[in-house]
Amino acid sequence: MRSTPIDSEAAQAYSGTPRQTPATPPKGASGSALVVIGVVVLLGLVLWGLLG
């Protein structure tokens, strides 16, 4: 089987610039806010089950 070489730049092994350190994700309160909302909902369901 014969194949023809691909000469496009996109076919190169790696054409981007290397990074020394990975990008850090932005710090925010969205994760902890979801935990608080989840705990409040869980407590509400427990109280509804006990009192209802």
C-alpha positions in Angstrom: 0.0 0.0 0.0 1.4 3.4 -1.0 0.3 6.7 0.5 1.2 10.2 -0.6 2.7 12.5 2.1 0.5 15.2 3.5 2.1 18.7 3.2 -0.5 20.8 5.1 0.5 22.6 8.3 -2.4 21.0 10.2 -1.0 17.5 9.5 2.2 18.3 11.4 2.9 16.4 14.6 2.5 19.5 16.9 2.1 23.0 15.6 1.1 24.9 18.8 3.3 26.6 21.3 4.1 24.5 24.4 3.1 25.6 27.9 5.3 25.1 30.8 2.4 25.1 33.4 -1.2 24.3 32.8 -3.7 27.1 33.0 -5.3 27.4 36.4 -9.1 27.5 36.6 -10.7 30.7 37.8 -11.5 30.8 41.5 -15.1 31.3 42.3 -17.8 30.6 44.9 -20.0 28.6 42.5 -18.9 25.2 43.8 -19.4 26.0 47.5 -22.7 27.7 46.7 -24.0 24.5 45.1 -23.0 22.5 48.1 -24.8 24.9 50.4 -27.9 24.8 48.3 -27.7 21.0 48.2 -27.5 20.8 52.0 -30.4 23.1 52.5 -32.6 21.1 50.1 -31.5 17.8 51.8 -32.4 19.3 55.2 -35.7 20.5 53.9 -36.6 17.0 52.6 -35.6 15.4 55.9 -37.7 17.8 57.9 -40.6 17.4 55.4 -40.4 13.6 55.9 -40.3 13.9 59.7 -43.0 16.4 60.1 -45.3 15.4 57.2 
